[in-house]
Amino acid sequence: MTHQDTTPESVASKAVADSTSSSTGSPAVAPAVPKASSDPTKWGRVDADGTVYVSTADGERAIGSWQAGDAAEGLALYARKFDDMVTEVELLETRLGTHAGDPKHTLTSAKHLQEALPDAAVIGDLTALAARLEHLVARAEEAVEGAKHEKERARAEAIARKEALVAEAEEIAHESTHWKSAGDRLRQILEEWKKVRGVDRKTDEQLWRRFSKARDAFSRRRGSHFAELDRQRAASKAHKQELVEEAESLTESSDWGETANRYKQLMQEWKAAGRAPKDTDEALWQRFRAAQDRFFSRRSAAFSERDAEYAANAKLKEELLVEAEQIDPSADLKAAQSQLQRLQERWDEIGKVPRERMRELEGRLRAVADKVHDAADAQWRRTDPEAQARVDQFRGRVEQFEAQAEKARAKGDERQAKKADEQAAQWREWLHAAEQAIASR
């Protein structure tokens, strides 16, 4: 059965080998370095005068002197120093593989070991350790370069993120009118800004100046808006106070139509006036509504009283109509005219009736009046001495225009003849009506 090395140093070495091989596109296994303490005689010796030698690719190299005791103890001491270097290399490899710490520090430490190795007072496989260090330095340089690229990438992302935050802040500063939500968002942007790291100082300062300028612009625009709003609300308060005072001055008016119209106008002005400061707007509104309610309550009571009066008037006029509809002008026209006149005078004295009854009642009275007037007209036509004179006059006009038409045709003036015919026809209709009136007497 083969023995498996499970010391911390060997485990670290394996972890580095695994991690480094997975971090590149090709296998990158660190060269193995055997432990010198297991058999230091393979790589060194102590001669008779106590000089300690280590074997290298170029031959032996004196590294010290051992006079303290047995030569094996001296070899073991220098072998342990070698193993300590190996352990230090393996720890650097572990740090590199696990991305713990700055790879620059790892590279610096690896190069320091690499530079010290040719003169190191240790006993072990220096060739293998040199190869291991060379591999470590190469990997550390790759890690440094990778860290550099990663830093640049992170820097670019951080700059892009802050530029996006600045652009959003500038858009809010110049366009948004949702003051509360916009202000909240600017505060959120500031918190997000603080969390973004990795931007170089110069760029960060430039972006910060833009961000600060946007915040200041928004604050000024918001301040100007609310200052203007305060001015508007103050003006609205003054205007509404005037409207309230006028509304209160009208509460006792009995000019119902005119005052009601004015209240409607006041309401329109109230809506157009905008909001007054919150602490006074509601109080002014309550006063305004109370004034309106007072007037319209009075008007409603007056209208109820008026409606009752109008209903009573309608009943009286119905009674008059019963009497009026019994008038017979054919029996005695003068008596009928006299009775109608008295009824009309009493009708006017009674006064107004409900609007919905006016047409009905007035229509019935008008029918009685028309009946009396028609009877009077018929009598007048029967006794009119001028009726025959009008018939003769109309006939003369007809003959006159007929003669004009014949004369025009004789001259070939058809247009003038047609005009005279039309006038003759009109007068002929009037002649016929006048003749019919006489005939019907």
C-alpha positions as CSV (number, residue, x, y, z in Angstrom):
1,M,0.0,0.0,0.0
2,T,1.4,3.4,-0.9
3,H,1.5,6.2,1.7
4,Q,-0.7,9.3,1.0
5,D,0.7,12.6,2.3
6,T,-2.0,14.4,4.3
7,T,0.0,17.2,5.9
8,P,-1.3,20.7,5.8
9,E,1.4,21.7,3.3
10,S,0.5,18.9,0.9
11,V,-3.2,19.7,1.1
12,A,-2.5,23.3,0.4
13,S,-0.3,22.3,-2.5
14,K,-3.0,20.2,-4.0
15,A,-5.6,22.9,-3.6
16,V,-3.4,25.3,-5.5
17,A,-2.8,22.8,-8.2
18,D,-6.5,22.3,-8.7
19,S,-7.4,25.9,-8.6
20,T,-4.7,27.1,-10.9
21,S,-5.5,24.4,-13.4
22,S,-9.1,25.5,-13.5
23,S,-8.4,29.3,-13.8
24,T,-6.7,29.0,-17.2
25,G,-7.5,27.5,-20.5
26,S,-4.7,24.9,-20.3
27,P,-3.6,22.6,-17.5
28,A,-1.2,24.4,-15.1
29,V,0.0,22.0,-12.4
30,A,2.8,23.3,-10.2
31,P,5.9,21.1,-10.2
32,A,6.1,18.9,-7.1
33,V,8.8,19.6,-4.5
34,P,9.7,16.7,-2.2
35,K,10.1,17.4,1.5
36,A,13.8,17.7,2.4
37,S,13.2,16.7,6.0
38,S,12.4,13.1,4.9
39,D,15.9,12.5,3.8
40,P,18.2,15.5,3.7
41,T,21.2,13.5,2.7
42,K,19.8,13.4,-0.9
43,W,20.5,17.1,-1.3
44,G,23.3,18.0,1.2
45,R,26.1,16.9,3.5
46,V,28.3,18.1,6.3
47,D,32.1,17.5,5.8
48,A,34.6,16.7,8.5
49,D,35.4,20.4,9.3
50,G,31.7,21.1,9.8
51,T,31.0,22.9,6.5
52,V,27.5,22.4,5.3
53,Y,26.9,21.9,1.5
54,V,23.8,21.7,-0.6
55,S,23.6,20.1,-4.0
56,T,22.6,22.3,-7.0
57,A,22.3,21.8,-10.7
58,D,25.7,23.5,-10.9
59,G,27.3,21.5,-8.2
60,E,27.7,21.8,-4.4
61,R,27.4,25.2,-2.7
62,A,28.5,25.9,0.9
63,I,25.7,27.3,2.9
64,G,27.0,27.3,6.4
65,S,28.9,25.6,9.2
66,W,27.7,23.1,11.8
67,Q,29.8,22.6,15.0
68,A,27.0,22.1,17.5
69,G,26.7,18.3,17.4
70,D,25.9,15.4,15.1
71,A,26.0,16.1,11.4
72,A,22.6,14.6,10.9
73,E,21.1,17.2,13.2
74,G,22.7,19.9,11.1
75,L,21.3,18.5,7.9
76,A,17.9,18.2,9.6
77,L,18.0,21.9,10.6
78,Y,18.8,23.1,7.1
79,A,16.2,20.7,5.7
80,R,13.6,22.1,7.9
81,K,14.5,25.6,6.7
82,F,14.0,24.3,3.1
83,D,10.6,22.8,4.1
84,D,9.6,26.1,5.6
85,M,10.3,27.8,2.2
86,V,8.2,25.1,0.5
87,T,5.4,25.7,2.9
88,E,5.6,29.5,2.3
89,V,5.4,28.9,-1.4
90,E,2.4,26.6,-1.0
91,L,0.7,29.2,1.2
92,L,1.2,31.8,-1.5
93,E,-0.2,29.3,-4.1
94,T,-3.2,28.8,-1.9
95,R,-3.8,32.5,-1.5
96,L,-3.5,32.9,-5.2
97,G,-5.8,30.1,-6.0
98,T,-8.5,31.2,-3.5
99,H,-8.2,34.9,-4.6
100,A,-7.4,35.8,-1.0
101,G,-5.7,39.2,-0.8
102,D,-4.1,41.3,-3.5
103,P,-2.3,39.2,-6.2
104,K,0.4,42.0,-6.3
105,H,1.4,41.1,-2.7
106,T,1.6,37.5,-3.7
107,L,3.7,38.3,-6.7
108,T,6.0,40.4,-4.6
109,S,6.5,37.7,-2.0
110,A,7.0,35.0,-4.7
111,K,9.7,37.1,-6.4
112,H,11.4,37.8,-3.0
113,L,11.6,34.0,-2.4
114,Q,12.8,33.5,-6.0
115,E,15.6,36.1,-5.6
116,A,16.6,34.7,-2.2
117,L,16.7,31.0,-3.3
118,P,20.1,31.0,-5.0
119,D,21.8,32.1,-1.8
120,A,19.4,30.5,0.7
121,A,21.0,28.5,3.5
122,V,18.7,25.5,3.1
123,I,19.0,21.9,2.1
124,G,16.5,20.4,-0.3
125,D,15.6,20.0,-4.0
126,L,16.5,23.5,-5.0
127,T,15.9,22.7,-8.7
128,A,12.3,21.6,-8.0
129,L,11.7,24.5,-5.7
130,A,13.1,27.0,-8.3
131,A,10.7,25.5,-10.9
132,R,7.9,25.7,-8.4
133,L,8.7,29.4,-7.7
134,E,9.0,30.1,-11.4
135,H,5.5,28.6,-11.9
136,L,4.2,30.6,-8.9
137,V,5.6,33.9,-10.3
138,A,4.1,33.2,-13.7
139,R,0.7,32.5,-12.2
140,A,0.9,35.5,-9.9
141,E,1.7,37.7,-12.9
142,E,-1.3,36.3,-14.7
143,A,-3.4,37.0,-11.6
144,V,-2.1,40.5,-11.4
145,E,-3.0,41.1,-15.1
146,G,-6.4,39.5,-14.6
147,A,-7.0,41.6,-11.5
148,K,-6.1,44.7,-13.5
149,H,-8.6,43.8,-16.2
150,E,-11.2,43.0,-13.6
151,K,-10.6,46.3,-11.9
152,E,-10.9,48.1,-15.3
153,R,-14.1,46.2,-16.0
154,A,-15.5,47.0,-12.5
155,R,-14.4,50.6,-13.0
156,A,-16.2,50.8,-16.3
157,E,-19.3,49.3,-14.8
158,A,-19.2,51.6,-11.9
159,I,-18.8,54.7,-14.2
160,A,-21.6,53.5,-16.3
161,R,-23.8,53.0,-13.3
162,K,-23.0,56.5,-11.9
163,E,-23.5,58.0,-15.4
164,A,-26.9,56.4,-15.5
165,L,-27.8,57.8,-12.1
166,V,-26.6,61.2,-13.2
167,A,-28.7,61.1,-16.4
168,E,-31.8,60.0,-14.4
169,A,-31.2,62.8,-11.9
170,E,-30.8,65.4,-14.7
171,E,-34.0,64.2,-16.3
172,I,-35.8,64.5,-13.0
173,A,-34.3,68.0,-12.4
174,H,-35.5,69.4,-15.7
175,E,-38.8,67.6,-16.5
176,S,-40.5,66.0,-13.5
177,T,-43.3,67.9,-11.8
178,H,-44.2,65.0,-9.4
179,W,-42.4,66.8,-6.6
180,K,-42.7,64.3,-3.8
181,S,-41.9,61.1,-5.8
182,A,-39.1,62.9,-7.7
183,G,-37.6,64.1,-4.4
184,D,-37.8,60.6,-3.0
185,R,-36.1,59.2,-6.1
186,L,-33.3,61.7,-5.9
187,R,-32.7,60.6,-2.3
188,Q,-32.7,57.0,-3.4
189,I,-30.2,57.9,-6.2
190,L,-27.9,59.4,-3.6
191,E,-28.0,56.2,-1.5
192,E,-27.3,54.1,-4.6
193,W,-24.5,56.5,-5.5
194,K,-22.8,55.9,-2.1
195,K,-22.8,52.2,-2.7
196,V,-21.0,52.3,-6.1
197,R,-17.3,51.8,-5.7
198,G,-14.3,51.7,-8.0
199,V,-14.5,55.0,-9.9
200,D,-11.3,57.0,-10.2
201,R,-11.3,60.2,-8.3
202,K,-11.3,62.6,-11.3
203,T,-14.2,60.9,-13.0
204,D,-16.1,60.6,-9.8
205,E,-15.7,64.3,-9.0
206,Q,-16.9,65.2,-12.5
207,L,-20.0,63.0,-12.2
208,W,-20.6,64.2,-8.7
209,R,-20.6,67.8,-9.9
210,R,-23.3,67.0,-12.5
211,F,-25.3,65.1,-9.9
212,S,-25.1,68.0,-7.4
213,K,-26.0,70.4,-10.1
214,A,-29.1,68.4,-11.0
215,R,-30.2,68.2,-7.4
216,D,-29.7,71.9,-7.0
217,A,-31.7,72.6,-10.2
218,F,-34.5,70.4,-9.0
219,S,-34.5,72.1,-5.6
220,R,-34.7,75.5,-7.2
221,R,-37.4,74.5,-9.6
222,R,-39.4,72.9,-6.8
223,G,-38.9,75.8,-4.6
224,S,-40.0,78.2,-7.3
225,H,-43.1,76.0,-7.9
226,F,-44.2,76.1,-4.3
227,A,-43.4,79.7,-4.0
228,E,-45.6,80.4,-7.0
229,L,-48.2,78.1,-5.5
230,D,-48.1,80.0,-2.3
231,R,-48.6,83.2,-4.2
232,Q,-51.5,81.7,-6.1
233,R,-53.1,80.4,-2.9
234,A,-52.7,83.8,-1.2
235,A,-54.5,85.4,-4.2
236,S,-57.1,82.7,-4.2
237,K,-57.7,83.3,-0.5
238,A,-58.2,87.0,-1.0
239,H,-60.5,86.4,-4.0
240,K,-62.5,83.8,-2.1
241,Q,-62.9,86.1,0.9
242,E,-64.4,88.6,-1.5
243,L,-66.8,86.0,-2.9
244,V,-67.8,84.9,0.6
245,E,-68.5,88.5,1.6
246,E,-70.7,89.1,-1.5
247,A,-72.5,85.8,-1.0
248,E,-73.3,86.7,2.6
249,S,-74.5,90.1,1.5
250,L,-77.1,88.5,-0.8
251,T,-78.7,86.1,1.7
252,E,-81.6,88.4,2.5
253,S,-82.3,89.4,-1.1
254,S,-85.9,88.8,-2.4
255,D,-84.9,89.3,-6.1
256,W,-85.1,85.6,-6.5
257,G,-84.1,85.2,-10.2
258,E,-81.4,87.8,-10.3
259,T,-79.8,86.7,-7.0
260,A,-80.0,83.0,-7.9
261,N,-78.1,83.8,-11.2
262,R,-75.5,85.7,-9.2
263,Y,-75.0,82.8,-6.9
264,K,-74.4,80.6,-9.9
265,Q,-71.8,83.1,-11.2
266,L,-70.2,83.2,-7.7
267,M,-69.9,79.4,-7.7
268,Q,-68.2,79.5,-11.1
269,E,-65.8,82.1,-9.9
270,W,-65.2,80.0,-6.8
271,K,-64.2,77.0,-8.8
272,A,-62.0,79.1,-11.1
273,A,-60.2,80.7,-8.1
274,G,-58.2,77.6,-7.3
275,R,-57.3,76.4,-3.8
276,A,-56.5,78.7,-0.9
277,P,-54.2,77.6,1.9
278,K,-55.4,74.4,3.4
279,D,-56.1,75.9,6.9
280,T,-58.5,78.6,5.4
281,D,-59.9,77.0,2.3
282,E,-62.4,74.8,4.1
283,A,-63.5,77.5,6.5
284,L,-64.2,79.9,3.6
285,W,-66.1,77.2,1.8
286,Q,-68.3,76.5,4.8
287,R,-69.2,80.2,5.0
288,F,-69.9,80.4,1.2
289,R,-72.2,77.3,1.4
290,A,-73.9,78.6,4.4
291,A,-74.7,81.9,2.6
292,Q,-76.1,80.0,-0.4
293,D,-78.1,77.7,1.8
294,R,-79.6,80.6,3.6
295,F,-80.7,82.4,0.4
296,F,-82.1,79.3,-1.3
297,S,-83.9,78.2,1.8
298,R,-85.7,81.5,1.9
299,R,-86.4,81.3,-1.9
300,S,-87.8,77.8,-1.5
301,A,-90.1,78.9,1.3
302,A,-91.2,81.9,-0.8
303,F,-91.8,79.7,-3.8
304,S,-93.9,77.3,-1.7
305,E,-96.0,80.3,-0.5
306,R,-96.3,81.6,-4.0
307,D,-97.3,78.2,-5.4
308,A,-100.1,78.0,-2.9
309,E,-101.3,81.5,-3.9
310,Y,-101.0,80.6,-7.7
311,A,-103.1,77.4,-7.1
312,A,-105.8,79.5,-5.4
313,N,-105.7,82.0,-8.3
314,A,-106.1,79.1,-10.8
315,K,-109.2,77.9,-8.9
316,L,-110.7,81.5,-9.1
317,K,-110.0,81.7,-12.8
318,E,-111.6,78.3,-13.4
319,E,-114.8,79.7,-11.8
320,L,-114.6,82.8,-14.1
321,L,-114.2,80.6,-17.1
322,V,-117.4,78.7,-16.3
323,E,-119.2,82.0,-16.4
324,A,-117.3,83.2,-19.5
325,E,-118.0,80.1,-21.5
326,Q,-121.8,80.7,-21.1
327,I,-121.6,84.1,-23.0
328,D,-123.7,83.9,-26.3
329,P,-122.8,86.8,-28.7
330,S,-125.4,85.7,-31.2
331,A,-128.2,86.7,-28.8
332,D,-126.9,90.1,-27.8
333,L,-123.4,91.2,-29.1
334,K,-123.1,94.3,-27.0
335,A,-124.1,92.6,-23.8
336,A,-121.6,89.8,-24.7
337,Q,-118.8,92.3,-25.3
338,S,-119.6,94.1,-22.0
339,Q,-119.7,90.9,-20.0
340,L,-116.4,89.7,-21.6
341,Q,-114.7,93.0,-20.7
342,R,-115.8,92.7,-17.0
343,L,-114.6,89.1,-16.9
344,Q,-111.2,90.1,-18.3
345,E,-110.8,92.8,-15.7
346,R,-111.5,90.4,-12.9
347,W,-109.2,87.9,-14.6
348,D,-106.3,90.4,-14.5
349,E,-107.1,91.3,-10.9
350,I,-106.8,87.7,-9.7
351,G,-103.2,87.5,-10.7
352,K,-100.8,84.7,-11.7
353,V,-101.4,80.9,-11.8
354,P,-99.0,78.0,-11.8
355,R,-96.9,77.9,-15.0
356,E,-98.1,74.5,-16.0
357,R,-101.8,75.8,-16.0
358,M,-101.2,79.0,-17.8
359,R,-101.7,77.7,-21.4
360,E,-104.8,75.7,-20.5
361,L,-106.6,78.6,-18.7
362,E,-105.5,81.4,-21.1
363,G,-106.5,79.2,-24.0
364,R,-110.0,78.8,-22.7
365,L,-110.4,82.5,-22.1
366,R,-109.0,83.2,-25.6
367,A,-111.6,80.9,-27.1
368,V,-114.4,82.9,-25.5
369,A,-112.8,86.2,-26.6
370,D,-112.4,84.9,-30.2
371,K,-116.0,83.8,-30.3
372,V,-117.2,87.3,-29.3
373,H,-114.7,89.0,-31.7
374,D,-115.7,86.8,-34.6
375,A,-119.3,87.7,-34.0
376,A,-118.4,91.4,-34.0
377,D,-116.4,91.1,-37.2
378,A,-119.3,89.3,-39.0
379,Q,-121.6,92.1,-38.0
380,W,-119.2,94.7,-39.2
381,R,-118.8,93.1,-42.6
382,R,-122.5,92.9,-43.1
383,T,-122.9,96.6,-42.4
384,D,-119.7,98.0,-44.0
385,P,-120.6,100.7,-46.6
386,E,-117.1,100.6,-48.1
387,A,-117.1,96.9,-49.0
388,Q,-118.5,97.5,-52.5
389,A,-116.1,100.3,-53.1
390,R,-113.2,98.0,-52.3
391,V,-114.6,95.4,-54.8
392,D,-114.7,98.0,-57.5
393,Q,-111.2,99.2,-56.6
394,F,-109.8,95.6,-56.8
395,R,-111.6,95.0,-60.1
396,G,-110.1,98.2,-61.6
397,R,-106.6,97.1,-60.5
398,V,-107.1,93.8,-62.2
399,E,-108.2,95.4,-65.4
400,Q,-105.2,97.9,-65.2
401,F,-102.6,95.1,-65.0
402,E,-104.2,93.0,-67.7
403,A,-104.1,95.9,-70.0
404,Q,-100.4,96.5,-69.2
405,A,-99.7,92.8,-70.0
406,E,-101.4,93.0,-73.4
407,K,-99.5,96.2,-74.3
408,A,-96.1,94.6,-73.2
409,R,-96.8,91.5,-75.4
410,A,-97.6,93.7,-78.3
411,K,-94.2,95.3,-77.9
412,G,-92.6,91.8,-77.6
413,D,-91.6,92.5,-74.0
414,E,-92.4,89.1,-72.6
415,R,-90.7,89.8,-69.2
416,Q,-92.7,92.9,-68.5
417,A,-95.9,91.1,-69.7
418,K,-95.3,88.2,-67.3
419,K,-94.7,90.6,-64.4
420,A,-98.0,92.4,-65.2
421,D,-99.9,89.0,-65.4
422,E,-98.6,88.1,-61.9
423,Q,-99.8,91.4,-60.4
424,A,-103.2,91.0,-62.1
425,A,-103.5,87.5,-60.6
426,Q,-102.8,88.8,-57.1
427,W,-105.3,91.5,-57.4
428,R,-107.8,89.0,-58.8
429,E,-107.5,86.9,-55.7
430,W,-108.2,89.9,-53.5
431,L,-111.2,90.8,-55.7
432,H,-112.5,87.3,-55.3
433,A,-112.2,87.5,-51.5
434,A,-113.9,90.8,-51.3
435,E,-116.8,89.6,-53.5
436,Q,-117.1,86.5,-51.3
437,A,-117.3,88.7,-48.2
438,I,-120.2,90.6,-49.6
439,A,-122.0,87.5,-50.8
440,S,-121.8,85.9,-47.3
441,R,-123.6,88.8,-45.5
